[in-house]
Amino acid sequence: MIIPYDKLSPEALQALIEEFVTRDGTDTGYEKKSIENDVAMVKRQLKKGDAVIVYDQSTKTSNIVPKDNC
């Protein structure tokens, strides 16, 4: 299920993105300069519609994926 990013509270969105960018094995495709830079990049991708938040009801987990992967 796709969850619109703007339906989350700012705090929940920030926490989800921070968890995503610090997750082991996550390659954002950019040099790791700082968590803040990565968070800003993911927010831009969500706002542009290049990435989406998906919720898996069976595992009760959320993930951020490229829109093309949905």
N, CA, C and O atoms as a Maestro MAE file, in Angstrom:
{
 s_m_m2io_version
 :::
 2.0.0
}

f_m_ct {
 s_m_title
 :::
 protein
 m_atom[280] {
  # First column is atom index #
  i_m_mmod_type
  r_m_x_coord
  r_m_y_coord
  r_m_z_coord
  i_m_residue_number
  s_m_chain_name
  s_m_pdb_residue_name
  s_m_pdb_atom_name
  i_m_atomic_number
  :::
  1 25 0.846 -1.162 0.000 1 A "MET " " N  " 7
  2 3 0.000 0.000 0.000 1 A "MET " " CA " 6
  3 2 0.901 1.237 0.000 1 A "MET " " C  " 6
  4 15 1.821 1.343 0.811 1 A "MET " " O  " 8
  5 25 0.629 2.169 -0.914 2 A "ILE " " N  " 7
  6 3 1.396 3.414 -0.979 2 A "ILE " " CA " 6
  7 2 0.793 4.419 -0.005 2 A "ILE " " C  " 6
  8 15 -0.417 4.642 0.014 2 A "ILE " " O  " 8
  9 25 1.659 5.016 0.797 3 A "ILE " " N  " 7
  10 3 1.252 6.025 1.775 3 A "ILE " " CA " 6
  11 2 1.752 7.385 1.277 3 A "ILE " " C  " 6
  12 15 2.960 7.571 1.136 3 A "ILE " " O  " 8
  13 25 0.859 8.333 1.008 4 A "PRO " " N  " 7
  14 3 1.319 9.664 0.593 4 A "PRO " " CA " 6
  15 2 2.182 10.299 1.696 4 A "PRO " " C  " 6
  16 15 1.787 10.344 2.861 4 A "PRO " " O  " 8
  17 25 3.352 10.781 1.309 5 A "TYR " " N  " 7
  18 3 4.274 11.333 2.305 5 A "TYR " " CA " 6
  19 2 3.651 12.489 3.075 5 A "TYR " " C  " 6
  20 15 3.963 12.691 4.248 5 A "TYR " " O  " 8
  21 25 2.772 13.249 2.426 6 A "ASP " " N  " 7
  22 3 2.196 14.416 3.091 6 A "ASP " " CA " 6
  23 2 1.071 14.060 4.059 6 A "ASP " " C  " 6
  24 15 0.510 14.943 4.708 6 A "ASP " " O  " 8
  25 25 0.741 12.777 4.159 7 A "LYS " " N  " 7
  26 3 -0.250 12.332 5.142 7 A "LYS " " CA " 6
  27 2 0.402 12.000 6.488 7 A "LYS " " C  " 6
  28 15 -0.287 11.836 7.495 7 A "LYS " " O  " 8
  29 25 1.739 11.904 6.497 8 A "LEU " " N  " 7
  30 3 2.462 11.654 7.745 8 A "LEU " " CA " 6
  31 2 2.738 12.981 8.440 8 A "LEU " " C  " 6
  32 15 2.874 14.017 7.790 8 A "LEU " " O  " 8
  33 25 2.818 12.938 9.760 9 A "SER " " N  " 7
  34 3 3.224 14.141 10.488 9 A "SER " " CA " 6
  35 2 4.680 14.445 10.119 9 A "SER " " C  " 6
  36 15 5.417 13.537 9.736 9 A "SER " " O  " 8
  37 25 5.101 15.700 10.229 10 A "PRO " " N  " 7
  38 3 6.501 16.024 9.929 10 A "PRO " " CA " 6
  39 2 7.481 15.192 10.753 10 A "PRO " " C  " 6
  40 15 8.537 14.798 10.257 10 A "PRO " " O  " 8
  41 25 7.133 14.930 12.000 11 A "GLU " " N  " 7
  42 3 8.010 14.145 12.869 11 A "GLU " " CA " 6
  43 2 8.102 12.698 12.401 11 A "GLU " " C  " 6
  44 15 9.188 12.120 12.372 11 A "GLU " " O  " 8
  45 25 6.967 12.114 12.035 12 A "ALA " " N  " 7
  46 3 6.958 10.721 11.569 12 A "ALA " " CA " 6
  47 2 7.713 10.592 10.252 12 A "ALA " " C  " 6
  48 15 8.461 9.634 10.055 12 A "ALA " " O  " 8
  49 25 7.523 11.548 9.352 13 A "LEU " " N  " 7
  50 3 8.225 11.520 8.074 13 A "LEU " " CA " 6
  51 2 9.726 11.627 8.287 13 A "LEU " " C  " 6
  52 15 10.495 10.879 7.684 13 A "LEU " " O  " 8
  53 25 10.146 12.551 9.140 14 A "GLN " " N  " 7
  54 3 11.572 12.725 9.432 14 A "GLN " " CA " 6
  55 2 12.161 11.437 9.997 14 A "GLN " " C  " 6
  56 15 13.233 11.008 9.569 14 A "GLN " " O  " 8
  57 25 11.477 10.819 10.951 15 A "ALA " " N  " 7
  58 3 11.976 9.586 11.569 15 A "ALA " " CA " 6
  59 2 12.062 8.457 10.546 15 A "ALA " " C  " 6
  60 15 13.035 7.704 10.537 15 A "ALA " " O  " 8
  61 25 11.062 8.334 9.691 16 A "LEU " " N  " 7
  62 3 11.066 7.287 8.669 16 A "LEU " " CA " 6
  63 2 12.230 7.479 7.705 16 A "LEU " " C  " 6
  64 15 12.929 6.521 7.375 16 A "LEU " " O  " 8
  65 25 12.437 8.706 7.255 17 A "ILE " " N  " 7
  66 3 13.528 8.969 6.317 17 A "ILE " " CA " 6
  67 2 14.879 8.748 6.985 17 A "ILE " " C  " 6
  68 15 15.773 8.161 6.375 17 A "ILE " " O  " 8
  69 25 15.049 9.204 8.218 18 A "GLU " " N  " 7
  70 3 16.323 8.999 8.921 18 A "GLU " " CA " 6
  71 2 16.608 7.516 9.099 18 A "GLU " " C  " 6
  72 15 17.743 7.074 8.917 18 A "GLU " " O  " 8
  73 25 15.589 6.749 9.451 19 A "GLU " " N  " 7
  74 3 15.779 5.297 9.589 19 A "GLU " " CA " 6
  75 2 16.173 4.697 8.248 19 A "GLU " " C  " 6
  76 15 17.040 3.825 8.190 19 A "GLU " " O  " 8
  77 25 15.555 5.148 7.188 20 A "PHE " " N  " 7
  78 3 15.847 4.631 5.852 20 A "PHE " " CA " 6
  79 2 17.286 4.926 5.441 20 A "PHE " " C  " 6
  80 15 17.990 4.024 4.989 20 A "PHE " " O  " 8
  81 25 17.733 6.167 5.588 21 A "VAL " " N  " 7
  82 3 19.071 6.531 5.102 21 A "VAL " " CA " 6
  83 2 20.189 5.972 5.970 21 A "VAL " " C  " 6
  84 15 21.335 5.905 5.526 21 A "VAL " " O  " 8
  85 25 19.880 5.570 7.197 22 A "THR " " N  " 7
  86 3 20.916 4.992 8.058 22 A "THR " " CA " 6
  87 2 20.856 3.471 8.094 22 A "THR " " C  " 6
  88 15 21.656 2.835 8.780 22 A "THR " " O  " 8
  89 25 19.930 2.893 7.372 23 A "ARG " " N  " 7
  90 3 19.761 1.434 7.330 23 A "ARG " " CA " 6
  91 2 20.981 0.786 6.688 23 A "ARG " " C  " 6
  92 15 21.492 1.285 5.686 23 A "ARG " " O  " 8
  93 25 21.446 -0.311 7.251 24 A "ASP " " N  " 7
  94 3 22.555 -1.061 6.658 24 A "ASP " " CA " 6
  95 2 22.178 -1.519 5.259 24 A "ASP " " C  " 6
  96 15 21.078 -2.021 5.027 24 A "ASP " " O  " 8
  97 25 23.109 -1.336 4.333 25 A "GLY " " N  " 7
  98 3 22.882 -1.791 2.970 25 A "GLY " " CA " 6
  99 2 22.141 -0.815 2.095 25 A "GLY " " C  " 6
  100 15 21.951 -1.087 0.910 25 A "GLY " " O  " 8
  101 25 21.709 0.323 2.635 26 A "THR " " N  " 7
  102 3 21.009 1.309 1.820 26 A "THR " " CA " 6
  103 2 22.035 2.120 1.049 26 A "THR " " C  " 6
  104 15 22.936 2.725 1.630 26 A "THR " " O  " 8
  105 25 21.887 2.122 -0.257 27 A "ASP " " N  " 7
  106 3 22.764 2.910 -1.120 27 A "ASP " " CA " 6
  107 2 21.921 3.980 -1.777 27 A "ASP " " C  " 6
  108 15 21.146 3.697 -2.691 27 A "ASP " " O  " 8
  109 25 22.072 5.205 -1.315 28 A "THR " " N  " 7
  110 3 21.269 6.296 -1.860 28 A "THR " " CA " 6
  111 2 21.817 6.803 -3.186 28 A "THR " " C  " 6
  112 15 21.209 7.667 -3.818 28 A "THR " " O  " 8
  113 25 22.964 6.274 -3.614 29 A "GLY " " N  " 7
  114 3 23.519 6.688 -4.894 29 A "GLY " " CA " 6
  115 2 24.355 7.954 -4.814 29 A "GLY " " C  " 6
  116 15 24.830 8.443 -5.839 29 A "GLY " " O  " 8
  117 25 24.537 8.474 -3.657 30 A "TYR " " N  " 7
  118 3 25.311 9.696 -3.462 30 A "TYR " " CA " 6
  119 2 26.387 9.433 -2.419 30 A "TYR " " C  " 6
  120 15 26.294 8.488 -1.635 30 A "TYR " " O  " 8
  121 25 27.412 10.288 -2.420 31 A "GLU " " N  " 7
  122 3 28.427 10.178 -1.381 31 A "GLU " " CA " 6
  123 2 27.799 10.467 -0.030 31 A "GLU " " C  " 6
  124 15 26.943 11.343 0.100 31 A "GLU " " O  " 8
  125 25 28.230 9.730 0.959 32 A "LYS " " N  " 7
  126 3 27.705 9.924 2.313 32 A "LYS " " CA " 6
  127 2 28.411 11.110 2.963 32 A "LYS " " C  " 6
  128 15 29.424 10.943 3.642 32 A "LYS " " O  " 8
  129 25 27.875 12.297 2.754 33 A "LYS " " N  " 7
  130 3 28.462 13.483 3.380 33 A "LYS " " CA " 6
  131 2 27.858 13.713 4.751 33 A "LYS " " C  " 6
  132 15 28.557 14.083 5.695 33 A "LYS " " O  " 8
  133 25 26.578 13.494 4.853 34 A "SER " " N  " 7
  134 3 25.935 13.621 6.153 34 A "SER " " CA " 6
  135 2 24.525 13.071 6.064 34 A "SER " " C  " 6
  136 15 23.938 12.982 4.985 34 A "SER " " O  " 8
  137 25 24.003 12.710 7.199 35 A "ILE " " N  " 7
  138 3 22.621 12.225 7.254 35 A "ILE " " CA " 6
  139 2 21.677 13.328 6.787 35 A "ILE " " C  " 6
  140 15 20.697 13.054 6.096 35 A "ILE " " O  " 8
  141 25 21.966 14.570 7.160 36 A "GLU " " N  " 7
  142 3 21.095 15.678 6.778 36 A "GLU " " CA " 6
  143 2 20.985 15.819 5.260 36 A "GLU " " C  " 6
  144 15 19.900 16.064 4.732 36 A "GLU " " O  " 8
  145 25 22.106 15.663 4.563 37 A "ASN " " N  " 7
  146 3 22.081 15.743 3.097 37 A "ASN " " CA " 6
  147 2 21.246 14.615 2.507 37 A "ASN " " C  " 6
  148 15 20.463 14.833 1.582 37 A "ASN " " O  " 8
  149 25 21.414 13.407 3.044 38 A "ASP " " N  " 7
  150 3 20.657 12.261 2.540 38 A "ASP " " CA " 6
  151 2 19.168 12.417 2.819 38 A "ASP " " C  " 6
  152 15 18.335 12.088 1.975 38 A "ASP " " O  " 8
  153 25 18.836 12.919 4.005 39 A "VAL " " N  " 7
  154 3 17.427 13.142 4.348 39 A "VAL " " CA " 6
  155 2 16.819 14.162 3.387 39 A "VAL " " C  " 6
  156 15 15.711 13.963 2.888 39 A "VAL " " O  " 8
  157 25 17.533 15.243 3.127 40 A "ALA " " N  " 7
  158 3 17.035 16.271 2.211 40 A "ALA " " CA " 6
  159 2 16.843 15.707 0.807 40 A "ALA " " C  " 6
  160 15 15.868 16.039 0.134 40 A "ALA " " O  " 8
  161 25 17.772 14.852 0.358 41 A "MET " " N  " 7
  162 3 17.664 14.250 -0.963 41 A "MET " " CA " 6
  163 2 16.421 13.363 -1.056 41 A "MET " " C  " 6
  164 15 15.698 13.417 -2.050 41 A "MET " " O  " 8
  165 25 16.168 12.549 -0.032 42 A "VAL " " N  " 7
  166 3 15.003 11.665 -0.043 42 A "VAL " " CA " 6
  167 2 13.717 12.485 0.002 42 A "VAL " " C  " 6
  168 15 12.751 12.154 -0.686 42 A "VAL " " O  " 8
  169 25 13.690 13.543 0.797 43 A "LYS " " N  " 7
  170 3 12.501 14.412 0.832 43 A "LYS " " CA " 6
  171 2 12.215 15.002 -0.543 43 A "LYS " " C  " 6
  172 15 11.061 15.064 -0.966 43 A "LYS " " O  " 8
  173 25 13.262 15.434 -1.242 44 A "ARG " " N  " 7
  174 3 13.069 15.975 -2.594 44 A "ARG " " CA " 6
  175 2 12.498 14.908 -3.528 44 A "ARG " " C  " 6
  176 15 11.612 15.195 -4.334 44 A "ARG " " O  " 8
  177 25 13.003 13.687 -3.421 45 A "GLN " " N  " 7
  178 3 12.507 12.605 -4.276 45 A "GLN " " CA " 6
  179 2 11.045 12.304 -3.982 45 A "GLN " " C  " 6
  180 15 10.272 12.041 -4.903 45 A "GLN " " O  " 8
  181 25 10.656 12.337 -2.710 46 A "LEU " " N  " 7
  182 3 9.256 12.109 -2.351 46 A "LEU " " CA " 6
  183 2 8.374 13.232 -2.893 46 A "LEU " " C  " 6
  184 15 7.306 12.972 -3.448 46 A "LEU " " O  " 8
  185 25 8.815 14.471 -2.735 47 A "LYS " " N  " 7
  186 3 8.020 15.617 -3.198 47 A "LYS " " CA " 6
  187 2 7.871 15.638 -4.715 47 A "LYS " " C  " 6
  188 15 6.824 16.028 -5.231 47 A "LYS " " O  " 8
  189 25 8.917 15.218 -5.432 48 A "LYS " " N  " 7
  190 3 8.862 15.182 -6.892 48 A "LYS " " CA " 6
  191 2 8.074 13.978 -7.402 48 A "LYS " " C  " 6
  192 15 7.687 13.939 -8.570 48 A "LYS " " O  " 8
  193 25 7.839 13.007 -6.541 49 A "GLY " " N  " 7
  194 3 7.137 11.802 -6.969 49 A "GLY " " CA " 6
  195 2 8.054 10.736 -7.529 49 A "GLY " " C  " 6
  196 15 7.583 9.742 -8.083 49 A "GLY " " O  " 8
  197 25 9.366 10.928 -7.394 50 A "ASP " " N  " 7
  198 3 10.323 9.933 -7.874 50 A "ASP " " CA " 6
  199 2 10.437 8.748 -6.926 50 A "ASP " " C  " 6
  200 15 10.869 7.667 -7.328 50 A "ASP " " O  " 8
  201 25 10.053 8.945 -5.670 51 A "ALA " " N  " 7
  202 3 10.073 7.887 -4.661 51 A "ALA " " CA " 6
  203 2 8.739 7.913 -3.919 51 A "ALA " " C  " 6
  204 15 8.065 8.942 -3.865 51 A "ALA " " O  " 8
  205 25 8.372 6.776 -3.353 52 A "VAL " " N  " 7
  206 3 7.125 6.672 -2.598 52 A "VAL " " CA " 6
  207 2 7.366 5.877 -1.320 52 A "VAL " " C  " 6
  208 15 8.323 5.110 -1.208 52 A "VAL " " O  " 8
  209 25 6.472 6.083 -0.365 53 A "ILE " " N  " 7
  210 3 6.494 5.312 0.875 53 A "ILE " " CA " 6
  211 2 5.510 4.167 0.703 53 A "ILE " " C  " 6
  212 15 4.351 4.377 0.344 53 A "ILE " " O  " 8
  213 25 5.981 2.957 0.960 54 A "VAL " " N  " 7
  214 3 5.100 1.793 0.879 54 A "VAL " " CA " 6
  215 2 5.015 1.138 2.252 54 A "VAL " " C  " 6
  216 15 5.994 1.070 2.995 54 A "VAL " " O  " 8
  217 25 3.826 0.663 2.562 55 A "TYR " " N  " 7
  218 3 3.583 -0.028 3.825 55 A "TYR " " CA " 6
  219 2 3.172 -1.451 3.502 55 A "TYR " " C  " 6
  220 15 2.251 -1.676 2.716 55 A "TYR " " O  " 8
  221 25 3.858 -2.415 4.111 56 A "ASP " " N  " 7
  222 3 3.550 -3.831 3.927 56 A "ASP " " CA " 6
  223 2 2.717 -4.289 5.113 56 A "ASP " " C  " 6
  224 15 3.215 -4.372 6.236 56 A "ASP " " O  " 8
  225 25 1.451 -4.584 4.861 57 A "GLN " " N  " 7
  226 3 0.547 -4.968 5.945 57 A "GLN " " CA " 6
  227 2 0.918 -6.304 6.575 57 A "GLN " " C  " 6
  228 15 0.667 -6.514 7.762 57 A "GLN " " O  " 8
  229 25 1.510 -7.209 5.804 58 A "SER " " N  " 7
  230 3 1.844 -8.515 6.368 58 A "SER " " CA " 6
  231 2 3.005 -8.432 7.353 58 A "SER " " C  " 6
  232 15 3.017 -9.143 8.359 58 A "SER " " O  " 8
  233 25 3.989 -7.562 7.070 59 A "THR " " N  " 7
  234 3 5.131 -7.426 7.978 59 A "THR " " CA " 6
  235 2 5.029 -6.199 8.871 59 A "THR " " C  " 6
  236 15 5.827 -6.014 9.790 59 A "THR " " O  " 8
  237 25 4.024 -5.354 8.584 60 A "LYS " " N  " 7
  238 3 3.824 -4.114 9.340 60 A "LYS " " CA " 6
  239 2 5.077 -3.230 9.321 60 A "LYS " " C  " 6
  240 15 5.479 -2.663 10.337 60 A "LYS " " O  " 8
  241 25 5.679 -3.134 8.126 61 A "THR " " N  " 7
  242 3 6.869 -2.311 7.959 61 A "THR " " CA " 6
  243 2 6.659 -1.319 6.819 61 A "THR " " C  " 6
  244 15 5.851 -1.536 5.917 61 A "THR " " O  " 8
  245 25 7.411 -0.228 6.890 62 A "SER " " N  " 7
  246 3 7.382 0.789 5.844 62 A "SER " " CA " 6
  247 2 8.729 0.831 5.157 62 A "SER " " C  " 6
  248 15 9.755 0.490 5.745 62 A "SER " " O  " 8
  249 25 8.712 1.254 3.904 63 A "ASN " " N  " 7
  250 3 9.940 1.390 3.150 63 A "ASN " " CA " 6
  251 2 9.772 2.539 2.165 63 A "ASN " " C  " 6
  252 15 8.653 2.938 1.843 63 A "ASN " " O  " 8
  253 25 10.880 3.058 1.700 64 A "ILE " " N  " 7
  254 3 10.875 4.092 0.673 64 A "ILE " " CA " 6
  255 2 11.505 3.465 -0.558 64 A "ILE " " C  " 6
  256 15 12.619 2.946 -0.502 64 A "ILE " " O  " 8
  257 25 10.787 3.516 -1.666 65 A "VAL " " N  " 7
  258 3 11.255 2.866 -2.888 65 A "VAL " " CA " 6
  259 2 11.078 3.814 -4.072 65 A "VAL " " C  " 6
  260 15 10.258 4.732 -4.024 65 A "VAL " " O  " 8
  261 25 11.858 3.585 -5.145 66 A "PRO " " N  " 7
  262 3 11.612 4.359 -6.364 66 A "PRO " " CA " 6
  263 2 10.197 4.091 -6.874 66 A "PRO " " C  " 6
  264 15 9.705 2.966 -6.789 66 A "PRO " " O  " 8
  265 25 9.559 5.109 -7.394 67 A "LYS " " N  " 7
  266 3 8.183 4.957 -7.874 67 A "LYS " " CA " 6
  267 2 8.083 3.874 -8.938 67 A "LYS " " C  " 6
  268 15 7.071 3.178 -9.014 67 A "LYS " " O  " 8
  269 25 9.105 3.721 -9.751 68 A "ASP " " N  " 7
  270 3 9.105 2.717 -10.810 68 A "ASP " " CA " 6
  271 2 9.072 1.290 -10.273 68 A "ASP " " C  " 6
  272 15 8.740 0.364 -11.013 68 A "ASP " " O  " 8
  273 25 9.410 1.097 -9.000 69 A "ASN " " N  " 7
  274 3 9.417 -0.245 -8.402 69 A "ASN " " CA " 6
  275 2 8.067 -0.653 -7.846 69 A "ASN " " C  " 6
  276 15 7.933 -1.756 -7.315 69 A "ASN " " O  " 8
  277 25 7.072 0.198 -7.952 70 A "CYS " " N  " 7
  278 3 5.750 -0.115 -7.393 70 A "CYS " " CA " 6
  279 2 4.864 -0.807 -8.398 70 A "CYS " " C  " 6
  280 15 3.720 -1.139 -8.087 70 A "CYS " " O  " 8
  :::
 }
 m_bond[279] {
  # First column is bond index #
  i_m_from
  i_m_to
  i_m_order
  :::
  1 1 2 1
  2 2 3 1
  3 3 4 2
  4 3 5 1
  5 5 6 1
  6 6 7 1
  7 7 8 2
  8 7 9 1
  9 9 10 1
  10 10 11 1
  11 11 12 2
  12 11 13 1
  13 13 14 1
  14 14 15 1
  15 15 16 2
  16 15 17 1
  17 17 18 1
  18 18 19 1
  19 19 20 2
  20 19 21 1
  21 21 22 1
  22 22 23 1
  23 23 24 2
  24 23 25 1
  25 25 26 1
  26 26 27 1
  27 27 28 2
  28 27 29 1
  29 29 30 1
  30 30 31 1
  31 31 32 2
  32 31 33 1
  33 33 34 1
  34 34 35 1
  35 35 36 2
  36 35 37 1
  37 37 38 1
  38 38 39 1
  39 39 40 2
  40 39 41 1
  41 41 42 1
  42 42 43 1
  43 43 44 2
  44 43 45 1
  45 45 46 1
  46 46 47 1
  47 47 48 2
  48 47 49 1
  49 49 50 1
  50 50 51 1
  51 51 52 2
  52 51 53 1
  53 53 54 1
  54 54 55 1
  55 55 56 2
  56 55 57 1
  57 57 58 1
  58 58 59 1
  59 59 60 2
  60 59 61 1
  61 61 62 1
  62 62 63 1
  63 63 64 2
  64 63 65 1
  65 65 66 1
  66 66 67 1
  67 67 68 2
  68 67 69 1
  69 69 70 1
  70 70 71 1
  71 71 72 2
  72 71 73 1
  73 73 74 1
  74 74 75 1
  75 75 76 2
  76 75 77 1
  77 77 78 1
  78 78 79 1
  79 79 80 2
  80 79 81 1
  81 81 82 1
  82 82 83 1
  83 83 84 2
  84 83 85 1
  85 85 86 1
  86 86 87 1
  87 87 88 2
  88 87 89 1
  89 89 90 1
  90 90 91 1
  91 91 92 2
  92 91 93 1
  93 93 94 1
  94 94 95 1
  95 95 96 2
  96 95 97 1
  97 97 98 1
  98 98 99 1
  99 99 100 2
  100 99 101 1
  101 101 102 1
  102 102 103 1
  103 103 104 2
  104 103 105 1
  105 105 106 1
  106 106 107 1
  107 107 108 2
  108 107 109 1
  109 109 110 1
  110 110 111 1
  111 111 112 2
  112 111 113 1
  113 113 114 1
  114 114 115 1
  115 115 116 2
  116 115 117 1
  117 117 118 1
  118 118 119 1
  119 119 120 2
  120 119 121 1
  121 121 122 1
  122 122 123 1
  123 123 124 2
  124 123 125 1
  125 125 126 1
  126 126 127 1
  127 127 128 2
  128 127 129 1
  129 129 130 1
  130 130 131 1
  131 131 132 2
  132 131 133 1
  133 133 134 1
  134 134 135 1
  135 135 136 2
  136 135 137 1
  137 137 138 1
  138 138 139 1
  139 139 140 2
  140 139 141 1
  141 141 142 1
  142 142 143 1
  143 143 144 2
  144 143 145 1
  145 145 146 1
  146 146 147 1
  147 147 148 2
  148 147 149 1
  149 149 150 1
  150 150 151 1
  151 151 152 2
  152 151 153 1
  153 153 154 1
  154 154 155 1
  155 155 156 2
  156 155 157 1
  157 157 158 1
  158 158 159 1
  159 159 160 2
  160 159 161 1
  161 161 162 1
  162 162 163 1
  163 163 164 2
  164 163 165 1
  165 165 166 1
  166 166 167 1
  167 167 168 2
  168 167 169 1
  169 169 170 1
  170 170 171 1
  171 171 172 2
  172 171 173 1
  173 173 174 1
  174 174 175 1
  175 175 176 2
  176 175 177 1
  177 177 178 1
  178 178 179 1
  179 179 180 2
  180 179 181 1
  181 181 182 1
  182 182 183 1
  183 183 184 2
  184 183 185 1
  185 185 186 1
  186 186 187 1
  187 187 188 2
  188 187 189 1
  189 189 190 1
  190 190 191 1
  191 191 192 2
  192 191 193 1
  193 193 194 1
  194 194 195 1
  195 195 196 2
  196 195 197 1
  197 197 198 1
  198 198 199 1
  199 199 200 2
  200 199 201 1
  201 201 202 1
  202 202 203 1
  203 203 204 2
  204 203 205 1
  205 205 206 1
  206 206 207 1
  207 207 208 2
  208 207 209 1
  209 209 210 1
  210 210 211 1
  211 211 212 2
  212 211 213 1
  213 213 214 1
  214 214 215 1
  215 215 216 2
  216 215 217 1
  217 217 218 1
  218 218 219 1
  219 219 220 2
  220 219 221 1
  221 221 222 1
  222 222 223 1
  223 223 224 2
  224 223 225 1
  225 225 226 1
  226 226 227 1
  227 227 228 2
  228 227 229 1
  229 229 230 1
  230 230 231 1
  231 231 232 2
  232 231 233 1
  233 233 234 1
  234 234 235 1
  235 235 236 2
  236 235 237 1
  237 237 238 1
  238 238 239 1
  239 239 240 2
  240 239 241 1
  241 241 242 1
  242 242 243 1
  243 243 244 2
  244 243 245 1
  245 245 246 1
  246 246 247 1
  247 247 248 2
  248 247 249 1
  249 249 250 1
  250 250 251 1
  251 251 252 2
  252 251 253 1
  253 253 254 1
  254 254 255 1
  255 255 256 2
  256 255 257 1
  257 257 258 1
  258 258 259 1
  259 259 260 2
  260 259 261 1
  261 261 262 1
  262 262 263 1
  263 263 264 2
  264 263 265 1
  265 265 266 1
  266 266 267 1
  267 267 268 2
  268 267 269 1
  269 269 270 1
  270 270 271 1
  271 271 272 2
  272 271 273 1
  273 273 274 1
  274 274 275 1
  275 275 276 2
  276 275 277 1
  277 277 278 1
  278 278 279 1
  279 279 280 2
  :::
 }
}
